[in-house]
Amino acid sequence: MNRIEFLRSLAGTTLAVGALATNSACQTSSKEGAEMMAPYSQEPLPYDFGALEPSIDKMTMEIHYGKHHAGYVSKLNDAVKGTEYEKMALTDIFKNMGNAPDAVRNNGGGHWNHTFFWKAMAPGKGGTPTGAVADAINGQFGSFDGFKEAFGKEAAGRFGSGWAWLVAQDGKLALGSTPNQDNPLMSISDFKGTPLLGLDVWEHAYYLKYQNKRADYVGAFWDIVNWDRVGELMSNSKA
């Protein structure tokens, strides 16, 4: 069985999760704006699995949310059970990540990053940002095209699995990437800041549709970016 056949086989096991997320797609999460605490759980997707097509296909979303993200949540709960981390907010754990076990680092990052990622996208969004977001991007990168090029280099330049990020950093915008499930909130990260936009560049995020063409996946991402969300986060960060 090759990689694509394996990933497709996983889709059949996500139907129950898919039905739950579809029925809950329009609900507003009670955790919005709050720090996640154990026991951890997935927030419902704010849209249907197929809502981001053609940028991200339905089957990829079913597997990504229903298997990969769900797996991080389950393993994170197992990792913190009975430890000091069970009573800590996930973002507080990130502040002292150097002392945390690898299972907490990897699965805690996986849960937080994916929760952030789902909200970074929305159907009917994308395109060129406007208002304060556009002003900040143009001021920092010269133009939106310049920003997309620089972001694309970060996404393409991350060897293996990881994430590309736009963050608020010392009152300015900055671009960078992190390996595996690390993020800019972690004390051990070489790239730090307040996340405003994140893109998952693990192969499971795009391989079914784009195979090894990560650049095509990054290009399609701009058609579904939720710039309203970026604007809200930027305003809160005072970037």
C-alpha positions in Angstrom: 0.0 0.0 0.0 1.5 3.4 -1.0 1.2 6.6 1.0 -1.9 8.0 -0.9 -3.7 4.6 -0.5 -2.9 4.6 3.2 -4.2 8.1 3.8 -7.4 7.4 1.8 -8.0 4.3 3.9 -8.0 6.4 7.0 -10.9 8.5 5.7 -13.3 5.6 6.1 -12.7 5.6 9.9 -13.6 9.3 10.3 -17.3 9.2 9.3 -18.6 9.4 12.8 -16.3 12.3 13.6 -17.3 13.9 10.4 -21.0 13.8 11.2 -20.4 15.3 14.6 -18.3 18.1 13.2 -20.7 18.9 10.4 -23.6 19.1 12.8 -21.6 21.4 15.1 -20.1 23.5 12.4 -22.0 26.7 13.1 -21.6 26.5 16.9 -19.5 29.1 18.7 -17.0 27.4 21.0 -17.2 28.1 24.7 -13.4 28.0 24.7 -13.0 30.9 22.3 -10.4 33.2 23.7 -9.8 31.0 26.8 -6.8 29.0 27.7 -7.1 25.3 27.2 -7.1 23.2 30.3 -7.1 19.4 30.8 -9.0 17.3 30.1 -8.5 18.5 26.6 -11.0 18.2 23.8 -11.4 19.3 20.2 -13.4 22.3 19.4 -15.9 21.7 16.5 -14.8 22.9 13.1 -16.3 26.3 12.3 -17.3 25.0 8.9 -18.1 21.8 7.0 -15.2 19.5 6.0 -15.7 20.3 2.3 -16.1 24.0 2.8 -12.5 24.9 2.0 -12.5 23.2 -1.4 -10.8 23.5 -3.8 -7.9 24.8 -1.7 -8.1 21.9 0.8 -10.2 18.8 -0.2 -12.8 17.3 2.0 -11.0 14.0 2.5 -7.9 15.7 3.7 -9.9 17.7 6.2 -11.7 14.6 7.5 -8.4 12.8 8.1 -6.5 15.8 9.4 -9.2 16.8 11.9 -10.6 13.4 12.7 -7.4 11.4 13.0 -4.3 13.6 13.3 -5.7 16.4 15.6 -7.8 13.9 17.5 -4.7 11.8 18.1 -2.8 14.7 19.6 -5.7 15.4 22.0 -5.9 11.8 23.2 -2.2 11.5 23.7 -1.9 14.8 25.4 -4.6 13.8 28.0 -2.7 10.6 28.6 0.6 12.5 29.0 -0.6 15.0 31.6 -2.8 12.7 33.6 -1.6 12.6 37.2 1.2 15.1 36.6 1.6 18.8 37.6 0.7 19.7 34.0 -2.9 18.4 34.5 -3.8 21.6 36.4 -1.9 24.0 34.1 -3.2 26.0 31.1 -1.6 24.8 27.9 -0.1 28.3 27.3 1.5 28.3 30.7 3.0 24.9 30.0 4.5 26.4 26.8 6.2 29.1 28.9 8.3 26.5 30.6 8.4 23.9 27.8 12.0 23.1 28.5 11.0 21.2 31.6 8.1 19.3 30.0 8.3 15.7 28.7 8.5 15.2 24.9 4.9 13.8 24.9 3.6 17.0 26.4 5.6 19.1 24.0 4.7 17.3 20.9 1.0 16.6 21.6 0.4 19.9 23.4 1.8 21.7 20.4 -0.2 19.5 18.1 -3.4 20.3 19.8 -2.8 24.1 20.1 -1.4 24.5 16.6 -4.3 22.7 15.0 -7.0 24.5 17.0 -5.3 27.8 15.8 -5.0 26.5 12.2 -8.7 25.7 11.7 -9.6 29.3 12.8 -7.0 30.8 10.5 -9.1 29.6 7.5 -12.7 30.2 6.4 -14.8 29.6 3.3 -15.4 32.7 1.2 -12.5 34.6 2.7 -9.0 34.9 1.4 -7.8 37.3 -1.2 -6.0 40.6 -0.4 -6.3 41.8 3.2 -7.7 45.3 3.8 -7.6 47.9 6.6 -5.1 47.7 9.4 -3.8 44.2 8.3 -3.0 45.5 4.8 -1.3 48.6 6.2 0.8 46.5 8.6 1.8 44.0 5.9 2.6 46.7 3.3 4.6 48.6 5.9 6.6 45.6 6.9 7.0 43.8 3.6 6.5 46.5 1.0 3.4 44.8 -0.6 1.1 41.9 -0.2 3.0 40.1 -3.0 6.2 40.7 -1.1 4.6 39.3 2.0 3.3 36.2 0.2 6.7 35.5 -1.3 8.5 35.8 2.0 5.9 33.6 3.8 6.2 31.1 1.0 10.0 30.9 1.5 9.5 30.1 5.2 6.9 27.4 4.4 9.1 25.9 1.7 12.3 26.2 3.6 11.1 24.3 6.6 12.8 20.9 6.1 10.5 18.0 6.8 7.5 18.6 9.0 6.6 21.8 10.8 4.7 25.1 10.6 5.1 28.6 8.9 4.1 31.6 11.0 3.2 35.2 10.9 3.6 36.7 14.4 3.6 39.9 16.3 7.1 40.5 17.6 8.1 43.6 19.5 5.4 45.7 18.0 6.1 44.6 14.5 5.2 41.7 12.1 7.7 38.8 11.7 7.8 35.6 9.7 9.4 32.3 10.7 8.9 28.6 11.0 9.1 25.9 13.7 9.8 22.2 13.4 7.3 19.4 14.2 4.6 20.7 16.5 6.5 23.5 18.1 5.1 27.0 18.0 6.3 30.6 18.7 4.7 30.6 22.2 7.1 27.9 23.4 10.1 28.9 25.6 12.3 26.4 23.7 11.4 27.8 20.2 14.1 29.6 18.2 11.3 31.7 16.7 9.1 33.5 19.2 6.2 35.9 19.0 2.4 36.1 19.2 0.9 34.0 16.4 -1.3 35.8 14.0 -1.4 33.2 11.2 -0.1 29.7 10.9 0.2 27.2 8.1 0.6 23.4 8.7 3.3 22.1 6.3 3.3 18.5 7.5 2.7 16.3 4.5 -0.6 15.0 5.9 -2.0 18.5 5.6 -1.7 18.5 1.8 -0.4 15.2 0.3 -3.6 13.7 -1.0 -4.3 16.7 -3.2 -0.8 18.2 -3.9 1.5 15.2 -3.4 5.0 16.7 -3.0 4.1 20.1 -4.4 4.1 22.1 -1.2 4.4 25.4 -3.0 1.0 24.8 -4.7 -0.6 24.1 -1.4 0.9 27.3 0.0 -0.4 29.3 -3.0 -3.9 27.9 -2.5 -3.9 28.8 1.2 -4.2 32.5 0.3 -7.7 31.8 -1.1 -9.0 30.7 2.3 -7.1 32.8 4.9 -9.4 34.4 7.4 -8.0 37.9 7.4 -10.7 39.1 9.8 -9.3 36.6 12.4 -5.8 37.9 11.7 -7.0 41.4 12.2 -8.5 40.6 15.6 -5.4 38.8 16.8 -3.2 41.7 15.5 -5.3 44.2 17.3 -5.1 42.3 20.6 -1.3 41.9 20.2 -0.9 45.7 19.5 1.4 44.8 16.6 
